[in-house]
Amino acid sequence: MSPIQGIASALNVSGTGIQLSLDDWLSAGKLCDLRITTHTGRMIYKRARVIWTRRVGERCVSGLEVVGSIAPHTPDDD
């Protein structure tokens, strides 16, 4: 959802963090608002801080620490 609009793939998920693979670069320290779709189709909204980022081939892989939940995004927010 922010700071970029894009689709990422979760490589690893825990109760406190998530490792993502995406096309865009995320800088360490940046706060991100995430909309996560589970394998059952449920939407979860979280705020996370980028802890590290590195290039893996053409992709960016980032480790994020979940710092809290956020309200669901609505079309009126745009």
N, C-alpha and C positions, 0 to 999 in steps of 0.2 A: 504494500500500500504506500509506504513512504520510507526513505526519501526517494525511491525509484518506483516506477510502476512496471512490474515484470513478473515473470513466472520463474520460480526456483524449485529445485528438487531437494528434498531433505535426504541427506546421506546418513545422518545419525541424529537421534532425538533422545533426550533424557528429561527428567523432571525439571531441570534447571537450565537446559541449553539445547541448542540445535546447530547442526552443521549443514550449511546450504551450499549447493552448486548453482551458479547463475551466470548469465552473460555479462552483467554489469559489475563494476568494482565497488566494493563497500569499504570505506576507510575505517580503521580502528578508532574506537571511541564514539562513533556515530550511533545515534538512537534510531531504531527502525520500528515502524508499526507494521505488524504482520497479520495477514488473514490466512489462516492455515486451514486447508480442507483435508479432513481425515479420510481414511480408506472407506469409511461408511457414508461420506458425503457431509458430515457435520462440519460447521464452520467454527473456528476458534480464533479469537482476536487477542494478540499479545504484543507487548512492547519489549524489545530486546536491544542490548548494547553489543556492538561489534567488538569482539576481543582480538581477533586476528583475521587476516586475509592473505591469500597467496594465489598465484596463477597456477593452474593445472591445465596444460595444453591451451586451448582456446577459451576455457572457462575460468571463472573466479570461484574459489572455495573459501567460505568464511565461517568462523566459529562465533556464535552469538550466545550471550548470557541472557536468559529471560529475566526481566526485572519487574514485570507486572502484567495485568490484564488491561484491556482498553475496551471502550464501548464499540459496538459494531458500526462499521462505516455505512452511511446511507447515501443515496444519490444526491440529496440536498447538500451534502458536505462539499461537493465539487464546486 
